[in-house]
């Protein structure tokens, strides 16, 4: 089993274009969840370090905003090209620190890289307008300007893509940033900072602080009056606290929070495609994704057949370290994730659910949970209300379209939904009726750099990616020039 990191992965903070130790030279370990081995000791930043990073971002803001859009875009394009050259290095680092199978890590390199390419092209398309006002008394000029220094808090489950999805549009818009990656998977972000340095990014434009004291380090940055934007991807409870903190400075905020995605299979669905979609929507990233299908709502006339087919596929999945050949399910991120997944399964079983395959942790080194299929999950089960974030596919049934919509919308979350039907009119009705920011119609994976990613209700606010993504980092200014 591979546990050694590639040579040259940074372990220090990246502040003002320099690699530096944390105050007091404090460090913390990063673990391989497949074995429990320590991968590296990295800098453990203090609030003082974070403010130093913000100082650098503030100092670089004016010159970066004044940099020609084409020049900003070319740096992002060079970063994209370098990422393609170093794809295997990035994939291995992600697999080692997060646990996902190596083929999936390679897929994340492709996905994460597309944000660099997409926003390298969007940098030169920031536009405004000019025209006579309706009264004929003057000319209106509407221009777009960088919001200013940004603070990004990224999650552990997609350590490259969540960084590029935030950093790329900010840089394209002319904003400088401070990034605080999750303490469980910080190495990928540090490696990406080195790549940006190699791509020619000026000092201070991107700064990275790693820490085990997230709240203590983030609070003074968010409270600093020089900060103008906060973007967070993570749980809804944490997002709510950050929104409250951001309100004091009236910061622009983007929040990509929790999900409870319904996967709806109607009686007219192509079951072969629905099963394929279910496998992708549930087990990608070991089920540890905000877009993972959480509740499988299957029409009662096809539920048994659907359950049989997915259970057969899931039982055959190979579990192991993500670096091993043929592995489809890697470890969960830590022991707490294993315990929570087990509790959700046991709660459902206690309420009458049937375990068709899996259902328990796997003994041995690492934090593994057997890929699981549950049928007959009863209303009131915790896993129908909470984000599972593990390899558990939970099936419940419905009788008709209205009941399917009611069950799908019966949650405070609204990130993504998946619908399988051959009825085009029904598909269009689902687009209108399901309360989610994204939807896969006969598709089990929806994410794309060219598409706006985000949710409604308590799944967050704002959009990342697509034409909309760069607008999160721009402010609009109106100027009047009198006719006389």
N, C-alpha and C positions, 0 to 999 in steps of 0.2 A: 504494500500500500504506500503510495507516494504521500509524504508529509512535508517535504522540503520545498520552500518557496524558490522561485526563480531568483537568480542572482540580481541584485540591484533594486529590489523592491524597497521604496523609501520607508523609513520608520520614524522620521522626525516631522515636526510641523512645517508647513509651507507658508511663509509670511513674507510679503514684500519681495518675492522672487528669490528668497533664500530658505534653505533647509536648516531649521534651528531646533534645539532642545526645548522642552517645556520649562517653565519656571521651576527652579529647584531640581531640574533633571528628572522629574517624576515620569514613570513609565507604567504600562499595564500590558498584560499578555493578550494575544489573540489566538484563539484555539481552532483546531480542526474538529468540527462536530462529528466527523466520521470515526475519529480515533481518540479524541480528547487530548491529543498532542498539542504542545505550544508551537505555533507557527513563527511568532515573532514577539518581541517586546517593543512597544511603540510609545511615542510621547503622549503623556497624559496632561493635557492643557488645563490651565487655570483660567479664571475670569480675566486675569491680567493679560494672559496670552491672547484671549479672544478680542479684547479691546485693542491690543496691539495689531491684530489682524484687521480690525475695522479701521484703525488709523491708516493702515496701508491702502485699504480699499478707498477710503475717503480721499487720500492724497492722490490716488491715480484716477479718480473719477473724471475730473475736468479734461485731462489729456485724452483719456480713452473715449469719452463722449465726442471729442473733437476729431478723433481718428476717422478717416474717410470710411464710409460703409463698405466700399469695395475692399479696403485693407482689412477691416474686421472680418469680412466674409472669407478672405483668402487665408487668414490664420485658422479659422474654423475648418476650411477645406483641407489645409495641411494637417490639421489634427485628425480629420477623417482618414486621410491617406496613411498617416502614421499608425493609426489604430488597425487598419487592414494589415499592415506589415507586422504588427505585434499582436495579432489576434490570438495566437496560441498562448502567449504569455499571459494576456488578460484572462483568457478562459480558464487557464490553470489556477491563477490566483483566486478567481471567483469560486471555482469548485472547492478549493482547499479551505477557504474561510467561510463559505456559506453552505456547501454541501451538495449543491445541485449537480446532476450528472454532467459530465464534460460536454456531450453534444448540446445540452441545453445552455450551458455557459457559452459555447460558440454561437448559439443562436442569439444570446443576449448581446454579444459583441456586435453582431450584425444589426440588431435592433437599436442598441445604444448608439452605434455609429451613424445610423440614419438621421438622428437628431442633429448631429454635427453637419452632415451634408445638407439637410433640409434648411437649417437656419443660416448656413453659409450663403444660401441662395436668397433667403428672405431678408438678409441684412440690407440688400440694395433695393428692396421693394417697399421700404417705409415711405409712405406718401402723405400728402396733405391736400389742400384745395385752396383755390383762389377765385373770387368772383364778386360781382356787384351785389350789395345787399338789397332786399326787396324794396326799400324806400328810395333807392338811388342816391343815397347821401354819402356813400363811402364804399370802399373795397374791403372785403373780408379776406384775411389770410388765416388759414388753419394749418398749424404745424404740429408734428409729433416730436417729442423729446424724451430722452432716457429718464426713467423714474429716479435713478440715483443708486447709491449703494444698497445692496441686497444681502439678506441673510438667509441661507438655505439649510434646512435640517432634513437630511435624507435617511431613508430606512435601510434595513439590513438585507431585505429579500432580493432586490435587484440593484446591487451596489454600483454597477456601471450605468445602466440605463436611467436610473433615477437621478444620477449626477448629470449626465449629458442632457436629459430632458429639461432640467432647470438651467444649467450653465449655458448651454448653446443659445437659447433665445435671449438670455440676459446679455451675453456678450454681443450678439448680433444687434441688439437695441442700443448698445453703448453703455451698459451698466457694469459696474464692478461688483464683486461678490466675495462673501465669506461663506465657506461651506463647513458644516459640522456633520460628518458622516456618523452613522450608528457605530457604537463601540464594538458591536459583534462582528462587523465586516468593514473595517476602515481601510484595509490595505488596497483595495481596488481604487478607491478615490485618491489615495496618495499616489498610486501608480499613474492615474489619469492626470494628476497635477504635473507630474514629471513630463508626461507626453505633451501637455499644453506648453510647458516651458520649452521643450524641444521644438514645438511648432512655431515659436517666436512670440509668444504672448508676453507683453511687457510686464515688468514687476508690479505687484500690487493689484493687478486686475482680478486675479483669482487667488484666494488665500484659503488654506485648509487647516482646521484645528480639530484634532482628535482628542477625545476625553471620555472619562468614566463618570464625570459629574455634569451631565447634560443640562439639567435645570439651572445649576449654579453658574455655568458658563454662558448659557443662552440668555438668561435674564438681563444682565447688564448690557448686552448687545442690543436686545430688543428695546430696552429702555433708553438707549442713547438717541438723542434728538437728531443725530446725523444720519441714522438709518432711515431708509425710505420704503423698503419693501421686505416682507417676510413670506417665504414659501416653505411649506411643510408637507411631507408625506408620512402618514403614520396613523395611529389610532384616533378615533373620534374624541375620547376623553382628553387626550393630550392636546389635540387640535383646539378644543374648546378653551383650554387654559391659555394656549398661545394666542388665540384670538382676543381673549380678555386682556392679556398683556399688551398686545399690539394696539388695542383701542386707546391706550394712554397717549400714544404718539400719533394716532390716526394714520397708522401705516397701511399701505396697500398690502393685501394679503391674498395668497393663493393657498387653498387647503385641499389636499387629496387625502381623504380620510377613509374610514372603514367601509366595508361592503357586506352585503348579504344577498348575493346574486341568485335569482331564481333561474332555473333551467327548465323550461316548459316544453313538454313533449305531447303534442296532440295526437289523437287517434289516427289521423291521416298522414303522420310523419313518415318519412323514409327512415326506418329503424336502423339500417346500416349506417346512414349518415349521422343519425342522432347518437348512436353509440360511439362512433368516431369522434364526434363533437364533444360528447361527455368526457371521454378520456383526455382530450386536450384541455377542456375547460376546467376539469377538476384536478388532474394530476400534474399539470405543468408546474414546475418549481416545487414539486412535492406537496402541492396544494397550498403552498405558502405565498399566496398572491391575493391582493385586494379584489382582483377580477375573477378569482376562482369561483366556479359555480358552488353555491352553498346549499341550496335546496332544490332537489330534483322533483319537480311537480309533473307527474306522468298520468295521462288519462287512464282511468281504471281498466279499460278494455285492453290496453297494451302494456300495463305496468309489469305483469309477471314476465312477459317475454323480454321486455327491456331489462329488467333486473337480472334475468338469467344470462343474457348476453354480456352485460357489463361485468357481472360477477366472474364469468368465465375469463374475460380479458384481464381483469384485475388480479385474479388468482395466479395468473401466469406471469405477472410482472416480476422482474428481477430486482431485488433489494441489495444495496451494498454501498461502498464508498463510491463517490461520483467519479473518481479517477479510474475505476475498474471497468473493463470492457463489458458492454452489454447491459450495464446497470440502468434501470429506468426510474427507480425511487431511491434517493439518497437519504441522509439523516435529516431529522428536524433540527432546527437551529440550536436548541439547548434542552436541558432537562425539563425546564418549566413548560416548554412546548409539548413535550411528551406527556407530562402529567395532565395538562389541560385537555389534550386530545383524548386521553383515556377517560377522563371525567365526563366529557361530552358523550362519548360512546356508551359508557355505563349508564348515564342518565337516560339515554334513548332506549337502551335495552330494558332498563327497569320499567319503562312505560310501554313495553310490548314490542319494540322493534326486533326484527330477526337479523342475526349476523349471517350473511351469505358467504363472506370470506373475510379473513383478517380479524380485526377487533381488539388487538392488544399490542403492547410494546414488544420489541424484540430484544431478548437478553444478549448481553455481550458488550464489548466496547462500542462507544458511539451512542448517539441519541436517535435510535430508529423506532418507527412505529409501522406495523404491518399495514399495507394498503388494504382498505376496508370498504365493504359495501353493506349497507343496512337497508332493509326493506320494511315497509309497514311502520314508518316512523310516525308516531302519534303527535297530534297537535299539543302544544305545550312543552314539547321536548326542547331542551336548552339549545341544541345544535340547529334548531330552526330559527332561533332568535339571535344567536351569537355567531360571530365569524369563526369558522372552524380552524382555519390556518393549519391544516394537516391533511393527510391522504385518506379522507373519509367521504364516501359518496352516500348521501342519505336520501332515500326515495320515499315520497308520500304521493297520494293519488288525488285526483279531482274528477268531477262528473261532467262538467260542461265549461264553456268558455268563460262565462261570468264568474264561476267559482275559481277558475285558474287565475283570472285577473285579480280577484279579491285576495287570494292566497299570496300571489306574487307581490302585491303592493302592501301586504300586511307586515310592514317593517319600517323602522325609522330611517333606514338606509335607502340609497337610490343611485348606486354607481353604475352597474351594468346588468343587463338581462340577456338571456338566450332563449330563443323560441324556435321550435322545429315544427313545421307544418308545410304541406304542399298547396295549401289554399292561399293564393296571393291576396285575396281580399281580407282574409283573417290576418295575414301577416301585416298588412297596412293598419288594420284595427289595433294590433298589438303595439305598433309604433306609437299610435296615439294614446293608448290606454295604459301602458306600463310606465310607472314613474321612475325612470332611470335616465341618467345622462348619456348612456351608450346602450346599444343593443346589437346582438348578433342574430340575424335572421337566417337560420340554417347554417350558422357558422359558430365554431367553438372558441375562436380567438379573434379579438377585435382590434388589438393594439396596432397602431401604425403611426409613424412619425408625421405623416401628412394629415392625420385626423385629430380633431380636438378630443383630448382625454380629460374626463372629469365627471362629477356626479351632481345629483340634486339631493334635497333634504339633508340629512346629517352625514352624507358622504362627501360634503365639502362645497367649495366655491372656486370659480375660476377654471380655466382650461389650459392644458399643456399640450404642445404639438399643434400641427395644422396652421392655417392662416391666423387662427385666433391666438396661438401661443405667444407670439411676439408682442401682442397688444397688452399682455399682462405686465410688460416692462416699459411701456410707453405712456406718457401723459400728453394730453391735448392742450394746445395753447391757441387761443383766438386773438387776433390782432386786427384792429380797425384802422384804416387809413381814410380820413375824410376826403370827400370828393373835391372840396375846394382847397 
